[in-house]
Amino acid sequence: MFDPVQLRSFLAVAETLSFTKAAERLGLAQPTISQHVRKLELAAKRGLVSRDTRDVRLTDNGDAMAGFARTILAAHDAADRYFSGSAMRGKLRFGTADDLAITGLPRILREFRQIYPQINLELTVAQSDQLYRRLNAGQLDLVFVKWVAGAKEGTVVQHDSFAWVGLEQTSLEPGRPVPLISYPSPSLSRKLAIDALESHGRTWQITCSTRQISGVLAAVRAGIGVAVMPSSLVPEDLKIITRRFDLPAVGDVDFTLLSNPHANKEVIDALTQAIVGRTLKKSA
């Protein structure tokens, strides 16, 4: 019903709010862009764009069409790749640290599967050290882990710093051990937290040990203790309490992609490019 060429022109206008910029983006003449939009409005029997001498705005129907256009064009592109014989094929065993799985990563993986439907994606969620061992054992092809900042190995997706996290009403008694919620050893955040406390003469006590980020967050929300986690991943209902209780700085961390040199490089590069450059904020 709707011509993909017209949809692409309309979507370029919707995203730039400019017929001139849309023409530049697509390498077409501005009158051609205008013609495509008019034809799409005729096909939809609705006005999609409102413009005057200064502004270009989408109508309510235009907002709706923009959403449909993205879906239609994504499906069209996926079908074209699938039936053209150029669709990338293969198997990818991908592992991610569990706290990175609460970021925008699931959305990125969903988009990746839509673009490359013939890639068999197997997902493993675990702690970073476990994923690293499995990668070295040849059991995984690509892993997304929390890595010591500045390490030369792998592709850094995002740089972050660890922070102490607790409830708004968290209270730490002077002279008492810091109640620490952490992953079991070995764990990068656990090791850095303990090293930081001990280097500043602070005592500590493990009040909860859990293998999953959901367990860490549940324990913090229950007031069982405090935890260390990347600053960008702290949920809105929890607070960074580092300065409040003069807790020592823990250090920096890199969200890093590490690959198996013996795996399908084309497939690994495709997922790497899908992840690199995307800001991985917490999803909730």
N, C-alpha and C positions, 0 to 999 in steps of 0.2 A: 504493500500500500504506500509506503513512504520510501522515496528514492534515497539510498545511502549517500549519494553525492550531495543532494540537497541537505540531508541531515548533517553532514560534515560541515558544510558552509554555515548552516544555522548554529551549530554547536560552537564554531569558532567565533561567531558574533556574540553568542551567549556568554562565552568565557572572557572575551576581550571588551564587550560592550562598545564595539567599534567596528563598522564595516571596513574601514581602511586597514585597521590592524588585522582583521580576519582575512582580508585579501592578501596582506603581506605574509601571514602565517601559512596560507595554503598555496601561495604563489599564483594567485588568480587576479584578474582585474576586478576592481570594486563593482562595476556594473554587473559582472557575472555573479558575484556574491549576492547582490540585491535581487537579481533574477531568481536565484535558487531559493532565497527566503520567500519571495512572493509565491513561487510555485508550491512550496511546502505549505504556506498558509492556505492556498487554494485547496490542496489535498486534504488538509486538516479541517477546512471550513471554519477556521478560527484565526483571529489576529494573534500573532505570536510576539511581535516586536513593536514597541512604541518609540518613535523618534521625532525629535524636533531639530532645530538648528544647532543645539548644543549637546543634547543628551540622547543616548540610546538606552532604552530600558526594556526588560522583558515583561510581558503581560502575565497574568496568572496562568493563562494557557501556555504561554511561552516557558514559564518555569516548569510546568508539567512536561512539556515536549522535550526540554533539555534532559530531564531524567530518562525519559523513554529513549531519546536519541543515544545516550551513552550505552544503555542496555542493548539496543538494536545493533549499534555499530560494533560493540564488543562481540556479540554473537556472530555478526556478519564476518568479522575478521577471523574469529576462531574457526568458523566453518570454511572460510577460504583457505586457511592454512591446512586444515584437516584434509580437505579434498584436493588440494593442489599437489599433494605428495611431498610438500616441503615441510610438513609438520615435524617438529623435533620429537624423536621417540627415545625411550630408554627408561631406566629405573634409577631412582635417586633415593638413597637412604639418608634422611636428614634428621639430625638431632639438635634439640635446642634446650638450653637451661630453662628450668621450669618458670623462673620469675620473668624471663624474657618472653615467655608464652603469654603473659598477661598484658603485653604491650599491643601495638598495632600489628604485630607479626601475623596473627591468624588472618587478618584482612589481606595482608600481602600474599600469604600462601593461597588464599582463596582466589585472588586475582591471577596468580601464577598458574593455578590449575585451569582456570578459564582460558588462558592464553595458550597453554600447552597441555591440552587434554590427553595427549597420548604419552605423557610422562607419568610413569607409575611412582607416585610420591609416597614413601613410607616414613612416618614421623615417630621419633622417639623423644620423649621428654624425661629429663633426668638432671642430676647435678652436673656442673661443668667438668669436674674431675673424672666422673664416670664416663661422660661423653668423650673426653680426650683419650682415655684408655681404649675405648671401643673404636675410636677413629684409628689409633695406632695399630690396633689388632686387625684392621681391615674390615670391621663389622659395620662401619658407617662411611658414607662418602663425603658428607659435609656437615659440620657442626657449628652452632651459633652459641658461643659461651662467653662468660665473664672471665676476662683475662687480666693479668697484671698490667697496669698502664705502662706503655712504653716498650712492651715486648715487641721484638722485630718480626715474630712469626705471625702469619695470617693477615687478613684484611680487616682493618678497624672500621666498623660501621658507625660507632658513636662513642665519644669520650664522656666519662661521667666521674663523679666522686661519691664515695661512700658517706653515709650520714647515720647518726644515731636517731632512732625513731621510737616514739612512744605515743601515749594518749595525751590529750590536752591536760588532763588532771594527774599525769604521772608525777610521782614524788620519789626521789632518791634520798635516803637518809645519809647524812655525812658520816663517813667512817665505816659505813656498812658496805659489803660486797655489792658490786653492780649486778643486778639480776639479768642475766643474758639469755636471750632466746636465739637459737642458732641451728644451723644444719649440723649433722654429725661430722666428725673429722674423717677424712680431710675435706676442708671447705675453705675457699679463699676468704670469704667474708668472716668466717669464724676465726681463722688464723690471724688476719689483720686486726680484728677487733681485740683479741686477747693480747697480741703483741703490743698494740697501742696502749691498752690499759696497764700492762705490766711495765712498760717502759716509762710510764708516768706514776708508778707506785700505787696504782689503784688495784684493789682486790676485786675478784669477780666470782660469780656462781652461776652455773648453767641451771636455769629454772625450767627450760623446755628445750628439748631436742627433737627436731622434726625434719623429715626429708622433703617436704613440699612447701612451696610458698604459701599455699592456703593455710597450712598449719602455723607458719610463722605469723601471718597476719591475724589468725584467730587468737593466738596466744597473746599478741600485743594488744588486741582489742579487748581481751579478757583482763588486761592489767597484770599479767603474770610477770612481765618484765619488759625490757627494751631490746631492740634488735638493730642490726646494721644492715642497710640495704642501699642500692644506688639511689641518689637523690631524685632522679627523674621518675622513679617508679613508686615513690611514696604516695599512697592513696590519700584522697582529700580529707578523710576522717581521721587521719593520723598526722602527727606533727614531728618536724625535725627538732630535736631537743639538745643538740650538741652544745650550743652555747649556754643554754639555760642551766645545765648542771656541770659546766666546765669539763665536758668529756673530751678526751684527746681526739685529734683528727685521725681518721683511720687510713685515708689514702685514696688514690684515684684508681679507676677501673676502666677498661676498654671493653665494649661489646664487640666481639671479634668473630669472624668467620674463618674456620680452619678446614682445609680440604684434604682428601685422600689423593695423593698424586697418581694412584693407579686406577682411579674411577673415571667415569665418562666426563672428560673436561668440558665438552660442549654443554652438557646438561648442568654441570656445576656452575659454569660461567653464567648461564641463563638465570639461575636462582640467585646467584651472587649479585648480579646486576639489578635484580628485582628488589633486593634488600638494601643494597648500598645507596646512600643518599636519602633514604627515608628516615624521618625523625621518629624514633620509637618511644612515644609517650605511653604512659599507662593507659589501659583501656577502660579502667573503672576505678 
